[in-house]
Amino acid sequence: MSVEFIYGKDTLTAVLNGEIDHHSAAEMRIMTDGELARTMPGTLVFDMRGVTFMDSSGVGLILGRAREMQPWGGKVKVSEPSPRAEKILRLSGLGGIILRKAGKDRNA
């Protein structure tokens, strides 16, 4: 599991690699919350193309960060999830936050 942060204009991208399970999601949460508190971006993008496994802990990671960002009106998106991650996101009802390449919503 690894997280790399990329900073853009009003956007923080968290590039996730490896497995997202209970243990790794807790570490990712701590790391991401620190960056959110420091930068307060308008959008947090989870780049999930490198995610090899994800269970419901990944859904909790995403929803929790969305709650963290509510006070300043921030939103969360997911970019290019791996097939496994995309399946979990769609089953959990979070398919609407998935971005296409080029930053466009799939449902747009």
C-alpha positions as CSV (number, residue, x, y, z in Angstrom):
1,M,0.0,0.0,0.0
2,S,1.3,3.5,-0.9
3,V,-0.2,6.9,-1.2
4,E,1.4,9.7,-3.2
5,F,0.0,13.2,-3.2
6,I,-0.2,15.5,-6.2
7,Y,-1.1,19.1,-5.7
8,G,-3.0,21.1,-8.3
9,K,-5.1,24.3,-8.3
10,D,-7.8,23.7,-5.7
11,T,-7.3,19.9,-6.2
12,L,-5.5,17.3,-4.2
13,T,-4.9,14.0,-5.9
14,A,-4.1,10.9,-3.8
15,V,-2.5,8.2,-5.9
16,L,-3.3,4.9,-4.3
17,N,-1.4,1.7,-5.0
18,G,-1.8,-1.8,-3.6
19,E,-4.5,-3.3,-1.4
20,I,-7.1,-1.3,0.5
21,D,-8.2,-3.4,3.5
22,H,-9.0,-2.5,7.1
23,H,-5.4,-1.9,8.1
24,S,-4.2,0.0,5.0
25,A,-7.3,2.1,4.8
26,A,-6.6,3.3,8.4
27,E,-3.1,4.4,7.3
28,M,-4.4,6.0,4.2
29,R,-7.0,7.9,6.2
30,I,-4.4,9.3,8.6
31,M,-2.2,10.4,5.7
32,T,-5.0,11.9,3.6
33,D,-6.6,13.7,6.6
34,G,-3.3,15.4,7.3
35,E,-3.1,16.7,3.7
36,L,-6.7,17.8,3.7
37,A,-6.3,19.8,6.9
38,R,-3.2,21.4,5.5
39,T,-4.5,22.3,2.0
40,M,-8.3,22.3,2.3
41,P,-8.8,21.6,-1.5
42,G,-12.1,22.0,-3.3
43,T,-11.7,18.5,-4.7
44,L,-10.0,15.4,-3.5
45,V,-9.4,12.9,-6.3
46,F,-8.5,9.3,-5.4
47,D,-6.5,7.9,-8.4
48,M,-7.2,4.2,-8.0
49,R,-5.7,2.7,-11.1
50,G,-3.0,1.0,-9.0
51,V,-5.4,-0.6,-6.5
52,T,-5.1,-4.4,-6.7
53,F,-7.7,-5.2,-4.0
54,M,-10.4,-3.2,-2.2
55,D,-13.1,-4.2,0.2
56,S,-15.6,-2.1,2.1
57,S,-12.8,-0.4,3.9
58,G,-12.1,1.5,0.7
59,V,-15.7,2.7,0.6
60,G,-15.4,3.9,4.2
61,L,-12.1,5.7,3.3
62,I,-13.9,7.6,0.5
63,L,-17.1,8.4,2.4
64,G,-15.1,9.5,5.5
65,R,-13.0,12.0,3.5
66,A,-16.2,13.4,1.9
67,R,-17.5,14.0,5.4
68,E,-14.2,15.7,6.4
69,M,-14.5,18.1,3.5
70,Q,-18.1,19.1,4.0
71,P,-17.4,22.1,6.3
72,W,-15.6,23.9,3.4
73,G,-17.8,22.5,0.6
74,G,-15.2,20.2,-0.8
75,K,-16.0,17.1,-2.9
76,V,-14.5,13.7,-3.5
77,K,-14.0,12.0,-6.9
78,V,-12.4,8.7,-8.0
79,S,-10.2,8.6,-11.1
80,E,-9.7,5.4,-13.1
81,P,-10.5,2.8,-10.6
82,S,-9.1,-0.7,-11.2
83,P,-11.8,-3.2,-12.2
84,R,-12.1,-4.6,-8.6
85,A,-12.3,-1.1,-7.1
86,E,-14.9,0.0,-9.7
87,K,-17.1,-3.0,-8.9
88,I,-17.1,-2.3,-5.2
89,L,-17.8,1.4,-5.8
90,R,-20.7,0.7,-8.1
91,L,-22.2,-1.9,-5.8
92,S,-22.0,0.6,-2.9
93,G,-23.8,3.3,-4.9
94,L,-20.7,5.5,-5.4
95,G,-20.5,5.0,-9.2
96,G,-21.5,8.6,-9.7
97,I,-18.2,9.9,-8.3
98,I,-16.1,8.0,-10.8
99,L,-14.2,10.2,-13.3
100,R,-13.2,9.4,-16.9
101,K,-9.7,10.1,-18.2
102,A,-9.6,13.8,-19.1
103,G,-11.5,14.6,-15.8
104,K,-15.1,14.1,-17.1
105,D,-17.8,12.4,-15.1
106,R,-18.9,9.1,-16.6
107,N,-22.5,9.9,-15.9
108,A,-22.3,13.3,-17.7
